[in-house]
Amino acid sequence: MTISNLVPWRKKEEGLAERQRLESHLLDLRSQIDRMFEDFYSRDFGMTPFFRDLEGLGDFSPRMDVDESEKEITVSAELPGLKPEDVNISLKDNLLTISGEKRAEKEEKGKRYYHVERSYGSFSRSIPLPGEVKEDKVEASLKDGLLKVILPKSEEAQQKHKSIPIKVD
């Protein structure tokens, strides 16, 4: 042990330097962690086109299924609580668009209270169709909250369907 180690103000300076060095390392670590989180949450993971399509949907986004057979394409959409007048269906350039607005209002009256709850949400979904359809033969029905749109394929589109055999090596 040297005599300089016994001098009190020398110990404090060394302790202070050590503490400053430790704080510097901790600040660097915190900066790195902050940067890591910023990088993670700023990435879209290749989902930008998906999120762009969802921007105009509001709070209500119906689930949809598309089924294709040799003769027709069937689109089913879950639209609970909607009436036919709340839904718009259009077909243009092989793009089927289903849109509408859901409005719900719940009202409760009691002896000493009055409660009203309202919710609104609009939606619009566009589905590109794989082939030509007979626009004048398209049928749509809404029953028990399930919208079903049947789009018969044109003869030309039906003939384009080709089955591809699988070879075994």
Summary of the structure (lengths in Angstrom):
residues: 169
radius of gyration: 32.1
end to end distance: 82.1
largest distance: 102.9
contacts: 364
relative contact order: 0.14
helix: 36%
strand: 37%
